Amino acid sequence: MNAPAVSVVVCTYTEQRWDDLVAAVASVGRQSVRDGAVELIVVVDHAPALEERIRNEIPGARVVANPGARGLSPARNAGVAAARGPVVAFLDDDCVAAPGWLERLAGHFAAPDVVAAGGAVVPRWDAGRPAWFPTEFDWVVGCSYRGLPTATAEVRNVIGANMAFRRGVLDALGGFHDGLGRVGRVPLGCEETELCLRIGAAVPGGRVVYDPGSVVMHRVPAARAAPRYFAARCWGEGLSKATVARLAGSRRGLAAERRHVFRTLPAGALRALADRAPRRAAAIAAGLAITTLGYARGRAAPGAPPASEPPRGDGPPAPPVLGARPRFARPVYRRARSAAPARSGRPPPS
């Protein structure tokens, strides 16, 4: 079997998002790339009934069970381990890729110095966008936010719902840290930020590119448009940023955040006041305050235990400890690779 040009990994964990998953898989099926075939891999995160249903009802997808700890980062590592393409792209299970998404995203890897590429994630609000919800905080719902480049540009990191990496780089660095990233509904993140920072340190001259023309639509349920979720996600982001700063150093780990805080957010607050939208201005102030408090909480707990535990027996792993220090991903990544089926035509790391 010839190796595909691109492998697309979709991670999923619950049947409650079945319709979203079906739509995501269908959107990948409509993609093409110039240099060969597209491989679709669906990784199921410790949900045997869901895994069986996918095998029975979604033809054309390679279905892989996550053999590591429960969570998005170990699931993504399992997808990378199973992938056969030299470029591995990731699409969230509640996203729908626009026509031409993958061809445009993968096209950036024609430049030999591009190590990662990402595109725009546009929110699709189930109940409409709340008037108070600032675009500067669209990262709260996993989407592109005001302050990102409006044309193709080099960036520090990509957005997890719409990103791609050279397979050789992922192999060389051991994939995603398994203690960062969402576990079920726990709103942590920053696993792609930490990975991109690690790539930047390990690959001198390597570029991470953001292309707003490579678009996916991200469903935002009504529950995620509520102030309660906004606050929880800001708190979780602060905790996650503390871990990133601890791993990469605060100077490198928070450079983009400082620009956002000192340039984008003040401008957004002034814009909201000029628009006579005081609740939007208040949301900017509250979001910044809660994120900062979460960061302080995370920095105050440097000796916390790992954020996720490996499965014990037949039961699921323990939930993450907020503000925890993650384990390095390589041991879990290697377990995922050893559990993956043999591949033919796989290119060597580059």
Residue frames as qw, qx, qy, qz and C-alpha x, y, z in Angstrom:
[[0.000, 0.888, 0.459, 0.000, 0.00, 0.00, 0.00],
 [0.391, 0.479, -0.034, 0.785, 1.34, 3.41, -0.95],
 [0.277, -0.396, -0.486, 0.728, 1.75, 5.90, 1.87],
 [0.116, 0.881, 0.451, 0.084, -0.75, 8.78, 1.86],
 [0.350, 0.549, -0.060, 0.757, 0.40, 12.35, 1.36],
 [0.214, -0.408, 0.339, -0.820, -1.41, 13.56, 4.48],
 [0.367, -0.334, -0.857, 0.139, -2.91, 11.82, 7.48],
 [0.311, -0.493, 0.005, -0.812, -5.84, 13.56, 9.19],
 [0.309, -0.148, -0.851, 0.398, -6.44, 12.69, 12.84],
 [0.456, -0.497, -0.139, -0.725, -9.82, 13.26, 14.49],
 [0.192, 0.028, -0.851, 0.488, -10.00, 12.48, 18.23],
 [0.553, -0.404, -0.263, -0.679, -13.32, 11.73, 19.92],
 [0.087, 0.168, -0.840, 0.508, -14.47, 10.54, 23.32],
 [0.331, 0.250, 0.667, -0.619, -18.28, 10.57, 23.65],
 [0.178, 0.407, 0.823, 0.354, -21.34, 9.44, 21.69],
 [0.046, 0.780, 0.424, -0.458, -23.01, 12.69, 22.73],
 [0.089, 0.698, -0.290, -0.648, -21.11, 14.32, 19.84],
 [0.620, 0.148, 0.735, 0.230, -21.96, 11.63, 17.31],
 [0.470, 0.807, 0.355, 0.040, -23.62, 13.95, 14.80],
 [0.029, -0.932, 0.295, 0.210, -20.67, 16.35, 15.06],
 [0.499, -0.394, 0.716, 0.290, -18.23, 13.50, 14.48],
 [0.625, 0.427, 0.630, 0.171, -20.12, 12.28, 11.42],
 [0.315, 0.942, 0.112, -0.034, -20.08, 15.81, 9.98],
 [0.241, -0.806, 0.480, 0.248, -16.36, 16.21, 10.71],
 [0.588, -0.122, 0.749, 0.280, -15.50, 12.89, 9.04],
 [0.558, 0.659, 0.494, 0.099, -17.67, 13.73, 6.02],
 [0.143, 0.973, -0.107, -0.146, -15.88, 17.06, 5.62],
 [0.376, -0.575, 0.662, 0.302, -12.50, 15.29, 5.60],
 [0.644, 0.225, 0.711, 0.172, -13.83, 12.89, 2.97],
 [0.452, 0.850, 0.269, 0.024, -14.42, 15.86, 0.67],
 [0.172, -0.871, 0.353, 0.296, -10.79, 17.02, 0.94],
 [0.900, 0.338, 0.066, 0.269, -7.99, 16.31, -1.51],
 [0.331, -0.777, 0.333, 0.419, -4.31, 17.15, -1.85],
 [0.531, 0.722, -0.332, -0.296, -2.18, 17.46, -4.94],
 [0.154, 0.593, -0.790, -0.005, 0.53, 14.96, -4.08],
 [0.261, 0.041, -0.964, 0.027, -1.48, 11.86, -3.17],
 [0.495, -0.496, -0.667, -0.253, -4.18, 10.35, -1.02],
 [0.294, -0.527, 0.335, -0.724, -5.64, 11.52, 2.27],
 [0.481, -0.136, -0.849, 0.174, -5.69, 9.09, 5.19],
 [0.469, -0.572, 0.014, -0.673, -8.37, 9.52, 7.87],
 [0.452, -0.028, -0.807, 0.379, -7.71, 8.25, 11.39],
 [0.516, -0.632, -0.103, -0.569, -10.34, 8.44, 14.13],
 [0.327, 0.173, -0.772, 0.516, -8.90, 8.00, 17.63],
 [0.612, -0.585, -0.373, -0.379, -11.35, 6.93, 20.33],
 [0.073, 0.490, -0.585, 0.642, -10.43, 8.00, 23.84],
 [0.007, 0.001, 0.890, -0.455, -11.43, 5.18, 26.24],
 [0.599, 0.216, 0.233, -0.735, -14.99, 4.73, 24.92],
 [0.267, -0.086, 0.932, 0.230, -15.40, 1.11, 23.71],
 [0.428, 0.580, 0.669, -0.182, -19.06, 1.44, 22.71],
 [0.281, 0.854, -0.077, -0.431, -18.26, 4.51, 20.63],
 [0.120, -0.507, 0.758, 0.392, -15.31, 2.73, 19.05],
 [0.375, 0.191, 0.902, 0.100, -17.52, -0.18, 18.00],
 [0.392, 0.758, 0.428, -0.296, -20.16, 2.16, 16.58],
 [0.141, 0.787, -0.357, -0.483, -17.58, 4.03, 14.50],
 [0.220, -0.267, 0.884, 0.315, -16.22, 0.77, 13.10],
 [0.354, 0.395, 0.848, -0.013, -19.74, -0.29, 12.13],
 [0.264, 0.826, 0.471, -0.162, -21.15, 2.99, 10.85],
 [0.111, 0.910, -0.221, -0.334, -18.30, 5.14, 9.49],
 [0.904, 0.215, 0.235, 0.286, -16.65, 3.41, 6.54],
 [0.541, 0.720, -0.045, 0.432, -13.31, 4.57, 5.22],
 [0.206, -0.843, 0.352, -0.351, -11.82, 5.61, 8.55],
 [0.619, 0.130, -0.693, 0.345, -9.02, 3.83, 10.36],
 [0.587, -0.713, -0.070, -0.378, -10.23, 3.52, 13.93],
 [0.518, 0.277, -0.617, 0.523, -7.63, 3.54, 16.70],
 [0.620, -0.719, -0.313, -0.034, -8.15, 3.17, 20.45],
 [0.030, 0.814, -0.401, 0.419, -6.07, 5.43, 22.66],
 [0.829, -0.118, -0.511, 0.196, -3.80, 3.06, 24.64],
 [0.344, 0.228, -0.432, 0.802, -2.43, 5.77, 26.91],
 [0.024, -0.339, -0.586, 0.736, -3.89, 7.97, 29.62],
 [0.193, 0.753, 0.625, 0.070, -7.32, 9.42, 29.02],
 [0.097, -0.776, -0.030, 0.622, -7.16, 12.86, 27.41],
 [0.581, 0.797, 0.043, -0.159, -6.75, 14.75, 24.18],
 [0.060, 0.796, -0.587, -0.136, -2.95, 14.83, 24.11],
 [0.443, -0.234, 0.864, 0.051, -2.47, 11.05, 24.55],
 [0.679, 0.502, 0.516, -0.145, -5.23, 10.49, 21.98],
 [0.425, 0.863, -0.196, -0.192, -3.46, 12.74, 19.48],
 [0.160, -0.614, 0.764, 0.115, -0.22, 10.86, 20.11],
 [0.626, 0.100, 0.772, -0.045, -2.02, 7.60, 19.35],
 [0.620, 0.732, 0.225, -0.171, -3.20, 9.11, 16.06],
 [0.174, 0.837, -0.491, -0.168, 0.33, 10.20, 15.15],
 [0.417, -0.367, 0.831, 0.037, 1.64, 6.73, 15.97],
 [0.654, 0.335, 0.677, -0.048, -0.88, 5.17, 13.58],
 [0.426, 0.830, -0.006, -0.360, -0.44, 7.75, 10.80],
 [0.805, 0.078, 0.406, 0.425, 1.45, 6.85, 7.62],
 [0.408, 0.845, 0.168, 0.301, 1.66, 10.26, 5.97],
 [0.570, 0.132, -0.197, 0.787, 4.68, 12.61, 6.14],
 [0.148, -0.280, 0.128, -0.940, 2.29, 15.39, 7.25],
 [0.231, -0.424, -0.856, 0.184, -0.20, 14.85, 10.09],
 [0.197, -0.369, -0.096, -0.903, -3.18, 17.21, 10.33],
 [0.086, -0.292, -0.831, 0.466, -5.63, 17.47, 13.22],
 [0.323, -0.358, -0.326, -0.813, -9.32, 18.37, 13.10],
 [0.281, -0.062, 0.684, -0.670, -11.54, 18.51, 16.18],
 [0.055, 0.278, 0.951, 0.128, -14.56, 16.19, 16.22],
 [0.138, 0.752, 0.551, -0.336, -16.94, 19.16, 16.45],
 [0.018, 0.613, -0.284, -0.737, -15.44, 20.98, 13.45],
 [0.734, 0.533, 0.418, 0.046, -16.34, 20.92, 9.77],
 [0.427, -0.326, 0.394, 0.746, -13.56, 21.63, 7.29],
 [0.432, 0.724, 0.033, -0.537, -14.33, 24.08, 4.49],
 [0.859, 0.466, 0.153, 0.145, -13.68, 23.06, 0.86],
 [0.544, 0.692, -0.239, 0.410, -9.97, 23.27, 0.07],
 [0.547, -0.800, 0.204, -0.139, -8.99, 23.31, 3.74],
 [0.857, -0.327, 0.321, 0.234, -6.49, 20.49, 3.61],
 [0.722, 0.483, 0.170, 0.466, -4.93, 21.31, 0.24],
 [0.088, 0.890, -0.105, 0.434, -4.20, 24.83, 1.38],
 [0.627, -0.719, 0.282, -0.099, -2.94, 23.74, 4.82],
 [0.895, -0.115, 0.326, 0.283, -0.74, 20.94, 3.47],
 [0.603, 0.717, 0.072, 0.341, 0.56, 23.17, 0.69],
 [0.176, -0.936, 0.273, -0.135, 2.64, 25.16, 3.17],
 [0.773, -0.432, 0.439, 0.154, 4.87, 22.12, 3.73],
 [0.768, 0.568, 0.083, 0.284, 6.24, 22.51, 0.20],
 [0.092, 0.854, -0.365, 0.358, 8.56, 25.01, 1.86],
 [0.746, 0.057, -0.611, 0.260, 11.23, 22.87, 3.56],
 [0.178, 0.212, -0.542, 0.794, 11.54, 25.17, 6.58],
 [0.592, -0.327, -0.017, -0.736, 7.84, 24.95, 7.53],
 [0.140, 0.113, -0.945, 0.273, 7.47, 22.54, 10.45],
 [0.082, 0.478, 0.806, -0.340, 3.86, 23.30, 11.38],
 [0.113, -0.188, -0.352, -0.910, 0.89, 25.08, 9.86],
 [0.076, 0.455, 0.778, -0.426, -2.51, 26.11, 11.13],
 [0.008, -0.400, -0.507, -0.764, -5.60, 27.82, 9.86],
 [0.314, -0.242, 0.157, -0.905, -8.60, 29.81, 10.97],
 [0.149, -0.329, -0.920, 0.153, -11.20, 28.31, 13.30],
 [0.245, -0.258, -0.160, -0.921, -14.50, 30.13, 12.85],
 [0.222, 0.119, 0.798, -0.548, -17.19, 29.78, 15.54],
 [0.373, -0.272, -0.636, -0.618, -20.61, 28.44, 14.57],
 [0.199, -0.102, 0.601, -0.768, -22.82, 29.42, 17.51],
 [0.078, -0.353, -0.928, -0.087, -25.78, 27.13, 18.19],
 [0.101, -0.772, -0.589, 0.219, -27.73, 29.90, 19.91],
 [0.242, 0.892, 0.092, 0.370, -26.10, 32.92, 18.29],
 [0.525, 0.207, -0.371, 0.737, -23.13, 34.88, 19.51],
 [0.345, -0.755, -0.464, 0.310, -23.82, 36.55, 22.89],
 [0.190, 0.925, 0.059, 0.322, -23.59, 40.35, 22.70],
 [0.455, -0.850, 0.264, -0.021, -21.21, 40.37, 25.66],
 [0.902, -0.131, 0.289, 0.292, -18.76, 37.81, 24.26],
 [0.052, 0.862, -0.320, -0.390, -15.60, 39.66, 23.05],
 [0.854, 0.495, -0.162, 0.008, -13.90, 38.47, 19.87],
 [0.127, 0.724, -0.620, 0.275, -10.58, 38.93, 21.68],
 [0.451, -0.307, 0.762, -0.349, -11.61, 35.91, 23.78],
 [0.847, 0.241, -0.203, -0.428, -12.80, 33.57, 21.03],
 [0.359, 0.379, -0.839, 0.153, -9.96, 31.28, 22.12],
 [0.458, -0.160, 0.633, -0.603, -12.28, 30.42, 25.03],
 [0.836, 0.261, 0.317, -0.365, -14.38, 28.40, 22.57],
 [0.719, -0.112, 0.588, 0.353, -11.35, 27.08, 20.67],
 [0.545, 0.738, 0.349, 0.193, -11.55, 29.55, 17.80],
 [0.484, 0.273, 0.049, 0.830, -9.42, 32.19, 16.12],
 [0.254, -0.799, -0.406, 0.363, -9.56, 35.49, 17.97],
 [0.234, 0.951, 0.013, 0.202, -9.01, 39.16, 17.30],
 [0.376, -0.807, 0.439, 0.120, -5.28, 39.80, 17.41],
 [0.752, -0.025, 0.577, 0.317, -4.23, 36.94, 15.14],
 [0.111, -0.295, 0.491, 0.812, -2.81, 37.81, 11.70],
 [0.610, 0.528, 0.293, -0.513, -5.36, 38.55, 8.99],
 [0.688, 0.605, -0.361, -0.175, -3.05, 37.23, 6.24],
 [0.956, -0.006, -0.208, 0.205, -0.65, 34.30, 6.10],
 [0.014, -0.837, 0.414, -0.357, 2.15, 34.91, 8.59],
 [0.566, 0.124, -0.732, 0.358, 4.65, 33.20, 10.83],
 [0.573, -0.649, 0.013, -0.500, 3.33, 32.69, 14.38],
 [0.209, -0.504, 0.767, -0.338, 4.48, 31.14, 17.64],
 [0.264, 0.047, 0.951, -0.156, 1.83, 28.41, 17.73],
 [0.307, -0.178, -0.666, -0.656, -1.18, 27.05, 15.91],
 [0.604, -0.163, 0.288, -0.725, -4.73, 26.41, 17.16],
 [0.342, -0.166, 0.920, -0.090, -5.48, 22.81, 18.10],
 [0.655, 0.427, 0.506, -0.364, -8.73, 22.45, 16.15],
 [0.686, 0.724, 0.070, 0.010, -7.00, 23.18, 12.83],
 [0.192, -0.811, 0.532, 0.149, -3.30, 22.34, 12.63],
 [0.952, 0.284, -0.087, 0.071, -0.72, 20.14, 10.90],
 [0.394, -0.759, 0.499, 0.144, 2.87, 19.07, 11.59],
 [0.526, 0.505, -0.676, -0.106, 5.68, 17.29, 9.82],
 [0.942, -0.251, -0.183, -0.131, 5.55, 13.70, 10.97],
 [0.739, 0.232, -0.396, 0.493, 9.33, 13.50, 11.38],
 [0.008, -0.507, 0.348, -0.788, 9.33, 16.41, 13.83],
 [0.747, -0.414, 0.057, -0.517, 6.60, 14.81, 15.94],
 [0.950, -0.014, -0.287, 0.121, 8.53, 11.54, 15.97],
 [0.533, 0.380, -0.404, 0.640, 11.77, 13.24, 16.98],
 [0.112, -0.418, 0.352, -0.830, 10.22, 15.22, 19.85],
 [0.079, -0.128, -0.927, 0.343, 7.86, 12.60, 21.25],
 [0.180, -0.579, -0.688, -0.398, 4.56, 14.24, 20.38],
 [0.312, -0.703, -0.076, -0.635, 2.28, 16.14, 22.75],
 [0.004, 0.247, -0.738, 0.627, 2.82, 16.38, 26.50],
 [0.406, -0.362, -0.807, -0.230, 0.24, 14.04, 27.96],
 [0.271, -0.475, -0.607, 0.577, -0.30, 16.23, 31.04],
 [0.119, 0.320, -0.027, -0.940, -1.49, 19.21, 28.98],
 [0.296, -0.064, -0.654, -0.693, -4.75, 19.50, 27.10],
 [0.661, -0.192, 0.046, -0.724, -8.39, 18.73, 27.65],
 [0.058, 0.018, -0.991, 0.120, -9.47, 15.58, 29.48],
 [0.002, 0.586, 0.810, -0.037, -13.16, 14.97, 28.78],
 [0.001, 0.873, 0.364, 0.324, -14.93, 18.18, 29.74],
 [0.531, -0.660, -0.078, 0.525, -12.15, 19.60, 31.93],
 [0.430, 0.888, 0.124, 0.103, -11.35, 22.90, 30.14],
 [0.503, -0.621, 0.349, 0.489, -7.55, 22.81, 30.09],
 [0.688, 0.722, 0.070, 0.034, -5.44, 23.46, 26.99],
 [0.049, -0.897, 0.416, 0.139, -2.13, 24.79, 25.64],
 [0.834, -0.147, 0.488, 0.211, -0.80, 21.41, 24.47],
 [0.679, 0.601, 0.232, 0.351, -0.25, 22.73, 20.95],
 [0.011, -0.968, 0.186, -0.168, 1.41, 25.88, 22.35],
 [0.614, -0.612, 0.492, 0.081, 3.90, 23.84, 24.36],
 [0.836, 0.170, 0.441, 0.278, 4.62, 21.57, 21.39],
 [0.485, 0.814, 0.096, 0.304, 5.25, 24.51, 19.07],
 [0.230, -0.908, 0.338, -0.096, 7.58, 26.09, 21.64],
 [0.759, -0.349, 0.526, 0.159, 9.45, 22.81, 21.94],
 [0.755, 0.476, 0.331, 0.306, 9.71, 22.57, 18.16],
 [0.209, 0.955, -0.073, 0.198, 11.01, 26.14, 17.98],
 [0.430, -0.770, 0.471, 0.006, 13.76, 25.30, 20.45],
 [0.764, -0.159, 0.602, 0.167, 14.68, 22.01, 18.76],
 [0.632, 0.467, 0.477, 0.393, 14.46, 23.03, 15.08],
 [0.188, -0.581, 0.075, 0.789, 16.48, 26.22, 14.43],
 [0.092, 0.228, -0.505, -0.828, 15.05, 28.08, 11.47],
 [0.002, 0.371, 0.914, 0.163, 11.84, 26.05, 11.49],
 [0.223, -0.091, -0.043, -0.970, 8.71, 28.09, 10.80],
 [0.131, 0.450, 0.844, -0.261, 5.18, 27.79, 12.17],
 [0.058, -0.098, -0.398, -0.910, 2.70, 29.33, 9.74],
 [0.273, 0.480, 0.666, -0.502, -0.85, 30.59, 10.28],
 [0.013, -0.091, -0.611, -0.786, -3.04, 30.79, 7.17],
 [0.366, 0.266, 0.487, -0.747, -6.49, 32.33, 7.80],
 [0.564, 0.306, -0.384, -0.664, -7.57, 31.09, 4.37],
 [0.424, 0.025, -0.905, -0.037, -7.46, 27.47, 5.55],
 [0.435, -0.282, 0.210, -0.829, -10.79, 27.41, 7.37],
 [0.303, -0.259, -0.917, 0.021, -12.74, 25.09, 9.63],
 [0.447, -0.512, -0.107, -0.726, -16.07, 25.83, 11.28],
 [0.238, 0.046, -0.843, 0.479, -16.23, 25.02, 15.00],
 [0.462, -0.590, -0.543, -0.378, -19.58, 24.28, 16.61],
 [0.049, 0.211, -0.545, 0.810, -20.15, 26.22, 19.85],
 [0.332, -0.513, -0.789, -0.066, -22.99, 24.75, 21.94],
 [0.261, -0.808, -0.166, -0.502, -25.14, 27.10, 23.97],
 [0.767, -0.602, -0.144, 0.171, -23.52, 25.89, 27.20],
 [0.683, -0.084, 0.052, 0.724, -20.14, 27.18, 26.03],
 [0.134, 0.570, 0.200, 0.786, -21.60, 30.61, 25.33],
 [0.525, -0.775, -0.330, -0.122, -22.50, 31.06, 28.99],
 [0.065, -0.854, 0.366, -0.363, -20.58, 33.22, 31.49],
 [0.810, -0.459, 0.353, -0.093, -19.95, 30.16, 33.68],
 [0.912, 0.202, 0.185, 0.305, -18.06, 28.36, 30.92],
 [0.355, 0.834, -0.129, 0.402, -16.24, 31.57, 29.96],
 [0.370, -0.796, 0.391, -0.276, -14.94, 31.88, 33.52],
 [0.899, -0.247, 0.361, 0.034, -14.03, 28.18, 33.81],
 [0.817, 0.457, 0.101, 0.337, -12.15, 28.23, 30.52],
 [0.150, 0.873, -0.257, 0.387, -10.23, 31.39, 31.47],
 [0.620, -0.638, 0.424, -0.170, -9.24, 29.79, 34.78],
 [0.936, 0.023, 0.318, 0.150, -8.15, 26.61, 32.99],
 [0.615, 0.704, -0.047, 0.352, -6.16, 28.62, 30.48],
 [0.161, -0.865, 0.373, -0.295, -4.32, 30.37, 33.29],
 [0.807, -0.387, 0.445, -0.031, -3.44, 27.03, 34.87],
 [0.883, 0.331, 0.231, 0.240, -2.28, 25.69, 31.51],
 [0.359, 0.855, -0.174, 0.333, -0.18, 28.79, 30.78],
 [0.466, -0.756, 0.435, -0.150, 1.52, 28.32, 34.14],
 [0.891, -0.099, 0.420, 0.142, 2.57, 24.83, 33.07],
 [0.692, 0.639, 0.100, 0.322, 3.81, 26.09, 29.71],
 [0.016, 0.916, -0.284, 0.282, 5.80, 28.85, 31.42],
 [0.687, -0.559, 0.463, -0.038, 7.31, 26.30, 33.78],
 [0.884, 0.137, 0.387, 0.226, 8.34, 24.07, 30.87],
 [0.608, 0.589, 0.200, 0.494, 9.49, 26.69, 28.37],
 [0.360, -0.172, -0.173, 0.901, 10.32, 29.64, 30.62],
 [0.137, 0.757, 0.494, -0.404, 8.02, 32.61, 31.11],
 [0.006, 0.591, -0.293, -0.752, 9.87, 34.79, 28.61],
 [0.096, 0.106, -0.813, -0.564, 9.36, 32.40, 25.69],
 [0.016, -0.356, -0.934, 0.032, 6.19, 30.82, 26.98],
 [0.030, 0.751, 0.552, -0.362, 4.26, 34.07, 27.47],
 [0.223, -0.204, 0.276, 0.912, 5.64, 36.41, 24.79],
 [0.104, -0.355, -0.647, -0.667, 2.49, 36.29, 22.63],
 [0.337, -0.678, -0.647, 0.095, 0.26, 36.59, 25.69],
 [0.305, -0.502, -0.165, 0.793, 2.02, 39.79, 26.77],
 [0.023, 0.014, 0.432, 0.901, 1.33, 41.37, 23.39],
 [0.263, -0.503, -0.734, -0.373, -2.28, 40.30, 23.61],
 [0.389, -0.648, -0.538, 0.374, -2.68, 41.69, 27.12],
 [0.274, -0.537, -0.058, 0.796, -0.97, 45.02, 26.55],
 [0.039, 0.160, -0.452, -0.877, -2.14, 45.75, 23.00],
 [0.251, -0.259, -0.782, -0.509, -5.17, 43.77, 21.88],
 [0.292, -0.548, -0.758, 0.200, -7.21, 43.71, 25.10],
 [0.092, -0.497, -0.243, 0.828, -6.98, 47.44, 25.92],
 [0.153, 0.110, -0.469, -0.863, -7.96, 48.25, 22.33],
 [0.285, -0.336, -0.852, -0.284, -10.86, 45.81, 22.60],
 [0.214, -0.556, -0.634, 0.493, -12.09, 47.36, 25.84],
 [0.017, 0.408, -0.029, -0.912, -11.97, 50.85, 24.36],
 [0.207, -0.048, -0.692, -0.689, -13.78, 49.60, 21.26],
 [0.255, -0.461, -0.850, 0.022, -16.49, 48.05, 23.40],
 [0.119, -0.570, -0.413, 0.700, -16.99, 51.29, 25.33],
 [0.096, 0.273, -0.321, -0.902, -17.14, 53.26, 22.07],
 [0.294, -0.179, -0.801, -0.490, -19.78, 50.78, 20.85],
 [0.524, -0.323, 0.230, -0.754, -21.75, 51.37, 24.08],
 [0.865, -0.069, -0.480, -0.130, -21.25, 47.73, 25.02],
 [0.258, -0.696, 0.527, -0.415, -20.19, 47.91, 28.68],
 [0.911, -0.216, 0.307, -0.173, -20.86, 44.21, 29.27],
 [0.869, 0.422, -0.108, 0.235, -18.38, 43.32, 26.54],
 [0.195, 0.734, -0.433, 0.486, -15.79, 45.61, 28.11],
 [0.613, -0.529, 0.435, -0.394, -16.51, 44.02, 31.50],
 [0.993, 0.058, 0.099, -0.023, -16.06, 40.54, 30.01],
 [0.629, 0.598, -0.322, 0.378, -12.61, 41.53, 28.72],
 [0.134, -0.672, 0.497, -0.532, -11.61, 42.78, 32.16],
 [0.815, -0.314, 0.346, -0.342, -13.09, 39.75, 33.94],
 [0.958, 0.270, -0.080, 0.060, -11.53, 37.29, 31.50],
 [0.433, 0.637, -0.449, 0.452, -8.10, 38.82, 31.96],
 [0.379, -0.586, 0.486, -0.526, -8.46, 38.84, 35.74],
 [0.927, -0.150, 0.236, -0.248, -9.62, 35.21, 35.96],
 [0.863, 0.413, -0.211, 0.200, -6.91, 34.00, 33.59],
 [0.187, 0.681, -0.492, 0.510, -4.29, 35.85, 35.61],
 [0.616, -0.464, 0.445, -0.455, -5.56, 34.31, 38.85],
 [0.991, 0.084, 0.063, -0.082, -5.48, 30.86, 37.28],
 [0.641, 0.574, -0.364, 0.356, -1.91, 31.47, 36.16],
 [0.147, -0.644, 0.527, -0.534, -0.93, 32.57, 39.68],
 [0.852, -0.257, 0.310, -0.334, -2.58, 29.45, 41.12],
 [0.947, 0.294, -0.094, 0.088, -0.70, 27.25, 38.67],
 [0.421, 0.646, -0.440, 0.461, 2.63, 28.90, 39.37],
 [0.403, -0.590, 0.470, -0.518, 2.10, 28.47, 43.11],
 [0.897, -0.149, 0.355, -0.218, 1.85, 24.67, 42.76],
 [0.382, 0.655, -0.619, -0.205, 5.12, 23.61, 41.05],
 [0.074, -0.302, 0.942, -0.130, 5.27, 20.31, 42.92],
 [0.754, 0.112, 0.248, -0.598, 1.80, 19.10, 42.03],
 [0.615, -0.049, 0.777, 0.125, 1.43, 15.51, 40.78],
 [0.127, 0.011, 0.707, 0.696, 1.05, 14.66, 37.09],
 [0.424, 0.150, 0.009, -0.893, -2.03, 16.03, 35.38],
 [0.860, 0.086, -0.192, -0.466, -3.23, 12.61, 34.24],
 [0.504, -0.394, 0.762, -0.098, -2.64, 9.08, 35.34],
 [0.289, 0.209, -0.835, -0.420, -2.25, 6.00, 33.14],
 [0.785, -0.208, -0.274, -0.515, -5.12, 3.51, 33.08],
 [0.202, -0.346, 0.848, -0.347, -5.19, 1.10, 35.98],
 [0.405, 0.179, 0.882, -0.160, -6.68, -2.30, 35.31],
 [0.209, 0.473, 0.744, 0.424, -9.86, -2.04, 33.29],
 [0.055, -0.848, -0.438, 0.294, -10.97, 1.31, 34.68],
 [0.366, 0.843, 0.068, 0.388, -10.41, 4.80, 33.30],
 [0.522, 0.144, -0.350, 0.764, -7.47, 6.86, 34.50],
 [0.241, -0.635, -0.474, 0.560, -7.84, 9.36, 37.29],
 [0.242, 0.920, 0.256, 0.169, -9.01, 12.85, 36.35],
 [0.515, 0.465, -0.192, 0.694, -6.39, 15.58, 36.01],
 [0.444, -0.631, -0.353, 0.529, -5.17, 17.65, 38.92],
 [0.250, 0.926, 0.160, 0.232, -5.57, 21.33, 38.09],
 [0.100, -0.933, 0.337, -0.079, -2.31, 23.20, 38.08],
 [0.895, -0.278, 0.317, 0.147, -0.32, 19.99, 37.83],
 [0.038, -0.668, 0.624, 0.403, 3.09, 19.44, 36.31],
 [0.899, 0.321, -0.067, -0.291, 2.79, 17.21, 33.21],
 [0.752, -0.259, 0.528, 0.299, 4.93, 14.20, 32.51],
 [0.102, 0.508, -0.574, -0.635, 7.00, 14.28, 29.35],
 [0.801, 0.287, 0.035, -0.524, 5.09, 12.65, 26.55],
 [0.353, 0.511, -0.746, -0.241, 7.74, 10.35, 25.12],
 [0.191, -0.102, 0.959, -0.181, 7.01, 7.18, 27.20],
 [0.551, 0.431, 0.552, -0.453, 3.28, 7.33, 26.42],
 [0.496, 0.665, -0.284, -0.480, 4.03, 8.25, 22.80],
 [0.135, 0.405, -0.891, -0.151, 6.22, 5.19, 22.47],
 [0.371, 0.145, 0.869, -0.294, 3.49, 2.99, 23.93],
 [0.584, 0.590, 0.217, -0.514, 1.07, 4.38, 21.36],
 [0.391, 0.620, -0.573, -0.366, 3.53, 3.68, 18.56],
 [0.055, -0.232, 0.971, -0.021, 4.11, 0.12, 19.74],
 [0.450, 0.322, 0.732, -0.397, 0.35, -0.45, 19.87],
 [0.503, 0.600, -0.118, -0.611, -0.20, 0.88, 16.35],
 [0.912, 0.248, 0.324, 0.045, -0.40, -1.61, 13.46],
 [0.565, -0.228, 0.444, 0.657, 2.60, -2.02, 11.22],
 [0.379, 0.831, 0.071, -0.401, 2.85, 0.55, 8.43],
 [0.724, 0.150, 0.424, 0.523, 4.35, 0.24, 4.99],
 [0.381, 0.627, 0.275, 0.621, 5.87, 3.04, 3.01],
 [0.343, -0.907, -0.199, 0.141, 6.31, 5.27, 6.04],
 [0.449, 0.751, -0.218, 0.432, 8.90, 7.99, 5.43],
 [0.654, -0.159, -0.438, 0.596, 11.82, 8.28, 7.82],
 [0.246, -0.864, -0.258, 0.357, 11.91, 11.20, 10.28],
 [0.520, 0.555, 0.107, 0.640, 13.24, 14.38, 8.73]]
